[in-house]
Amino acid sequence: MKQSRLRLKVVGLFTLILGVMAIGAGIAQAENSGGSWTYINSAGELKILPNEQPINYNLDSATSTLLTKIAGVKVEFICTGIAATEAKLLTGGTALGSLKFSGCSTKLNGATSVPCKPNAEGKESGVIKTLKMVLTLLLHKLPNGSLDKIMIAEGDVGSGPLIHVETSEECSIGETVLFGGKVALIDCRLEGEVHLLEHLIKEFEPLTHLWAISDTAEHAAHLDGSWFIHLIGTNAFKEWAALWN
C-alpha cells in the first residue's frame, strides 16, 4: 500500500512538472518580439529603413493625459503638445528615444492645482520629460489563436522608471511623482503594416502595466490620447510601416 501511494505521489509530481513546463513553453510561444521598419522608395520598391532613422510625434487630439490615483486622489497630468527627443527607429524592430510633453497642467479630483503644475528640472513650466525609453515590436498571441501586433515601451535600463514628473514643494501629491512599468501601444487603425506617411498610435490597455510611485493596483496609471508618428530627416514624407516577426 505504501509503495502504491509513493508511486502515485511520484507520478503526480512528474505530471505537475510537465504541466509547468508546458505552461512555460506556451508563454514563450505567445510572445515574439522584433521585426523590421520598412518604407517605399521613389521607385515604388519596398526597402528596409536605415538604422537610427529619426522620427517625431504629434498629438492627434487637443490633449494627452496621464492618469493615476495617489493617496485616493484622482490625478490628471494634461498636456497639449508632444515632441520626440532624439527618437530613432533601430534595425531589428526597436526604437530608442525620449518624449517631451508641453503645455501641461495638473488636476486633482477634477480641480486644477497650480502648485502641482509640472515644471521640468525646476525651470521648464508646463513640461514633462520622459527618461530614455526603448520600444519593441511585439507579436502577442491570444489564447484563441488571434494575434495582437503591438509595441512595448519601457525604460532603456530594464525595469527602471519612465517619467519623473517634477512639480513644486507645495504640491500635495509630492514634489516628484515617479512613473514606472511599461506601456503597450497599438496602431489605432490596425494599419501598422500598411505603408503610410504617418501612423496613429494609442495605449493598448490590456498589456499596459504602468504605475505611479509604487507598483500596486491602487497606483495603476494609464495614458489617454493618441499620437501620430512620422519620419523626419532624409526620409521625411516617405510612406513607412512596421513588419512584425
C-alpha positions as CSV (number, residue, x, y, z in Angstrom):
1,M,0.0,0.0,0.0
2,K,2.8,2.4,0.9
3,Q,4.6,1.6,-2.3
4,S,1.4,2.4,-4.3
5,R,0.9,5.7,-2.6
6,L,4.6,6.6,-3.1
7,R,4.2,5.7,-6.8
8,L,1.1,7.8,-7.1
9,K,2.9,10.8,-5.5
10,V,5.9,10.4,-7.9
11,V,3.6,10.2,-10.9
12,G,1.6,13.2,-9.6
13,L,4.8,15.3,-9.1
14,F,6.1,14.3,-12.6
15,T,2.8,15.3,-14.1
16,L,2.9,18.7,-12.3
17,I,6.4,19.3,-13.5
18,L,5.4,18.5,-17.1
19,G,2.4,20.8,-16.7
20,V,4.5,23.7,-15.5
21,M,7.0,23.1,-18.4
22,A,4.1,23.2,-20.9
23,I,2.7,26.4,-19.5
24,G,6.2,28.0,-19.7
25,A,6.6,26.8,-23.3
26,G,3.2,28.2,-24.1
27,I,4.1,31.6,-22.7
28,A,7.3,31.6,-24.6
29,Q,5.5,30.8,-27.9
30,A,2.9,33.5,-27.2
31,E,5.4,36.4,-27.4
32,N,7.5,37.1,-30.4
33,S,9.5,40.3,-30.4
34,G,11.3,42.3,-33.1
35,G,10.8,42.8,-36.8
36,S,11.6,45.5,-39.3
37,W,10.8,49.1,-40.2
38,T,10.2,49.4,-44.0
39,Y,9.5,52.1,-46.5
40,I,8.6,52.6,-50.1
41,N,11.3,54.4,-52.2
42,S,10.8,56.7,-55.1
43,A,10.9,53.8,-57.5
44,G,8.0,52.1,-55.6
45,E,10.3,49.5,-54.1
46,L,10.0,48.0,-50.6
47,K,13.1,48.8,-48.6
48,I,14.3,48.5,-45.0
49,L,14.8,51.8,-43.3
50,P,18.4,52.6,-42.3
51,N,19.5,52.1,-38.7
52,E,18.8,55.1,-36.4
53,Q,16.1,56.6,-38.7
54,P,14.8,59.7,-36.8
55,I,11.1,60.1,-36.0
56,N,8.8,62.6,-34.4
57,Y,5.4,62.7,-32.8
58,N,2.3,64.9,-33.0
59,L,-0.9,64.8,-30.9
60,D,-4.0,63.6,-32.6
61,S,-6.4,65.5,-30.4
62,A,-6.2,68.7,-28.3
63,T,-4.7,66.9,-25.2
64,S,-2.9,63.9,-23.9
65,T,-3.5,62.9,-20.3
66,L,-1.5,60.8,-17.8
67,L,-4.0,59.4,-15.2
68,T,-3.5,57.8,-11.9
69,K,-4.5,57.9,-8.2
70,I,-2.3,58.9,-5.3
71,A,-3.5,58.6,-1.7
72,G,-7.0,58.2,-3.0
73,V,-6.8,61.4,-5.1
74,K,-7.6,61.3,-8.8
75,V,-4.5,62.8,-10.6
76,E,-4.5,64.0,-14.2
77,F,-1.5,65.5,-15.9
78,I,-3.0,67.1,-19.0
79,C,-0.7,68.2,-21.9
80,T,-1.3,70.0,-25.2
81,G,1.9,69.2,-27.0
82,I,4.4,66.4,-27.6
83,A,7.7,66.1,-29.3
84,A,10.4,63.4,-29.6
85,T,13.9,63.9,-28.2
86,E,16.5,62.1,-30.4
87,A,14.0,59.4,-31.1
88,K,15.0,56.9,-33.8
89,L,14.0,53.6,-35.3
90,L,16.6,50.9,-35.0
91,T,17.4,47.8,-37.0
92,G,15.5,44.8,-35.7
93,G,12.2,46.3,-34.9
94,T,13.1,48.5,-32.0
95,A,13.2,52.3,-31.3
96,L,15.0,54.4,-28.8
97,G,14.5,57.9,-27.5
98,S,12.5,60.1,-25.1
99,L,9.5,62.4,-25.2
100,K,8.8,65.9,-24.1
101,F,5.2,66.8,-23.3
102,S,4.4,70.6,-23.2
103,G,1.5,72.8,-22.2
104,C,0.9,70.6,-19.2
105,S,-1.3,71.3,-16.2
106,T,-2.4,69.2,-13.2
107,K,-5.9,68.4,-11.9
108,L,-6.5,66.8,-8.5
109,N,-10.0,65.3,-8.2
110,G,-11.0,67.4,-11.2
111,A,-9.8,70.8,-9.9
112,T,-6.7,72.5,-11.4
113,S,-3.8,72.6,-8.9
114,V,-1.2,75.4,-9.6
115,P,1.3,74.0,-7.0
116,C,1.3,70.7,-8.8
117,K,1.8,72.0,-12.3
118,P,4.7,70.2,-14.0
119,N,7.9,72.1,-14.1
120,A,10.7,70.0,-15.6
121,E,14.0,70.4,-13.8
122,G,12.5,73.3,-12.0
123,K,12.9,75.6,-15.0
124,E,10.5,74.5,-17.7
125,S,7.0,75.3,-16.6
126,G,4.3,73.0,-18.0
127,V,6.8,70.5,-19.3
128,I,7.0,66.7,-18.6
129,K,10.1,64.8,-19.9
130,T,10.3,61.1,-20.1
131,L,13.6,59.2,-19.5
132,K,15.1,57.4,-22.4
133,M,12.9,54.5,-23.4
134,V,13.2,51.5,-25.7
135,L,10.2,50.5,-27.9
136,T,10.0,46.9,-29.3
137,L,7.6,45.4,-31.8
138,L,5.8,42.5,-30.1
139,L,3.6,39.9,-31.7
140,H,1.2,38.8,-28.8
141,K,-0.7,35.6,-29.3
142,L,-4.1,35.3,-27.6
143,P,-5.5,32.1,-26.3
144,N,-8.0,31.9,-29.2
145,G,-5.1,31.9,-31.6
146,S,-5.5,35.5,-32.9
147,L,-2.6,37.9,-32.8
148,D,-2.1,41.4,-31.5
149,K,0.5,43.4,-33.3
150,I,1.6,45.9,-30.7
151,M,4.6,47.8,-29.4
152,I,6.0,47.8,-25.9
153,A,7.7,50.9,-24.5
154,E,9.7,50.6,-21.3
155,G,12.8,52.0,-19.6
156,D,16.1,51.8,-21.5
157,V,17.6,50.2,-18.4
158,G,15.1,47.4,-17.9
159,S,12.6,47.9,-15.2
160,G,13.7,51.4,-14.3
161,P,11.5,54.5,-14.2
162,L,9.9,56.0,-17.3
163,I,9.0,59.5,-16.0
164,H,9.8,61.8,-13.2
165,V,7.0,64.5,-13.1
166,E,8.5,67.4,-11.2
167,T,6.2,69.9,-9.5
168,S,6.9,72.2,-6.5
169,E,7.5,71.9,-2.8
170,E,3.9,73.0,-2.1
171,C,2.4,70.2,-4.2
172,S,0.2,67.9,-2.1
173,I,1.0,64.7,-4.0
174,G,4.7,65.2,-3.9
175,E,7.5,67.4,-5.4
176,T,8.3,64.5,-7.7
177,V,6.0,61.8,-9.0
178,L,7.7,58.8,-10.4
179,F,6.1,56.6,-13.1
180,G,7.4,53.1,-13.8
181,G,6.4,49.9,-15.6
182,K,5.7,49.6,-19.3
183,V,3.2,50.9,-21.9
184,A,1.8,48.8,-24.6
185,L,0.9,50.7,-27.8
186,I,-1.2,49.7,-30.9
187,D,-1.9,51.2,-34.3
188,C,-5.4,52.8,-33.8
189,R,-6.4,51.9,-37.3
190,L,-4.8,48.4,-37.2
191,E,-2.6,49.6,-40.2
192,G,0.8,49.1,-38.6
193,E,1.9,47.1,-41.7
194,V,0.4,49.5,-44.2
195,H,2.8,52.0,-45.7
196,L,1.6,55.4,-44.8
197,L,3.1,58.9,-44.2
198,E,2.2,58.7,-40.5
199,H,0.8,56.1,-38.1
200,L,-1.7,56.8,-35.3
201,I,-1.0,55.0,-32.1
202,K,-2.6,54.8,-28.7
203,E,-2.2,52.8,-25.5
204,F,-3.2,49.2,-25.7
205,E,-4.6,48.8,-22.2
206,P,-4.7,45.0,-21.8
207,L,-0.9,44.8,-21.9
208,T,0.0,48.1,-20.3
209,H,1.5,47.8,-16.8
210,L,2.1,51.4,-15.7
211,W,2.1,52.7,-12.2
212,A,2.8,55.9,-10.1
213,I,5.0,55.9,-7.0
214,S,4.6,52.1,-6.3
215,D,3.7,49.0,-8.3
216,T,0.3,48.4,-6.8
217,A,-3.3,48.3,-8.1
218,E,-4.1,51.5,-6.2
219,H,-1.4,53.4,-8.2
220,A,-2.2,51.9,-11.6
221,A,-1.7,54.6,-14.4
222,H,-2.9,55.0,-18.0
223,L,-2.3,57.3,-21.0
224,D,-5.4,58.8,-22.6
225,G,-4.9,60.2,-26.1
226,S,-3.4,59.2,-29.4
227,W,-0.3,60.3,-31.3
228,F,0.9,60.4,-34.9
229,I,4.4,59.1,-35.7
230,H,6.2,60.2,-38.8
231,L,9.7,60.1,-40.3
232,I,11.9,63.1,-40.3
233,G,15.3,63.8,-41.8
234,T,16.3,62.5,-45.2
235,N,13.4,60.1,-45.4
236,A,10.7,62.6,-44.4
237,F,7.5,62.3,-46.4
238,K,8.1,58.7,-47.3
239,E,5.5,56.1,-46.6
240,W,6.6,53.6,-44.0
241,A,5.4,50.7,-41.9
242,A,6.3,48.1,-39.3
243,L,6.8,44.4,-40.1
244,W,6.4,42.1,-37.1
245,N,8.4,38.9,-36.8
